[in-house]
């Protein structure tokens, strides 16, 4: 069986904590303008508040990305997500 050269993929993109919550803020503000149903808008805002998924680490390992950096991003966004998700959930009733 021929041996393939190592994969030369870019590491999967991961969101930093600041970027993650900036996206949530943008979604929240867009929710006030776009004619989406209330449940869809609330779901979008809450989904963007969630931390970076652990599968980003698995992808970084598989494609020889910077898995240490990805692990750090996952850890930091998970810790920061606890108070931020609580805040976002308390603000969801403002979306009509």
N, C-alpha and C positions, 0 to 999 in steps of 0.2 A: 504494500500500500504506500503510495507516495506521501512523503512528508510535506505538509504545507508550511509556508513561512509564517511566522507569528502574525497574528492579526494586527493591523495598524489602524485601529479605530480611535476616534476621539473618545475620551471618557464621557459617560452619560452626563448630561447637564443636571446640576442639582441647584436647588434654590437656596440662597443664603437666608438667614432669618429676616433680614431687612427686606429683601426682595419678596419673600413669601408674604409678609404682612402688608407690603405696599400693594401687592396684587389684590389682597383682600380688601384693602381700602378703596382701590380703583373699582373693584366689583361692587362694593357697597354704594359708591357714588354713582356708578353706572346704573345700578338697580333703581335709583330714584328717577332716572330719565327713560330707560327702556321699557317698552310695554310688555314685559314678561309677567306671567302669572306669579302671584305672591310666593307660592311654594317653590317654584323653580328658582326664583331670585334668592330666596333664603337658602336654598340648597347650594346654589353656586357660591354664595358668600361664605357659608360654613365650610364647604369643601376646600376653598382657597385658604382657609385659616388653619387647615390641618398641617402637621409637620411633614417633612420629607419622608417618603416611604423607605423602609428598609431594603426593598428590592433594588433601589438605586445602588446600594452597596454591593449587592450580588451582581449587578450588571457591571460595575466597575471592576470587580474581581474577574469576571468572565472575560471582559475585553481589555484586560490589563490597563485599566485606568488608575487614577490616583485614589486607591481604596482607603487610604488613611484620611485623606481630606474628606471623602464622601462619608466615612464613619463619623468624623467630627461634625459635619453638617447635620447628619441624622441625629446625633446626640444633642447638639445645641438646639436645633429646631424642636425636638421633642420636649426638652426642658422649658423652652420659651413658650411653647404652645399651650401649656397648662393654663397660665393666666390669660393668655390672649384668646383662647377658645372660650373661656368663661366670659370674657368681655364681649366677644362677638355674639355669643348666645344671648346675653342680656340685651344686646342691641337689635337682635332679629325682629322683635315686635314693632320696631320703628319702620320696618319695610312693609309697605302695604301694596 
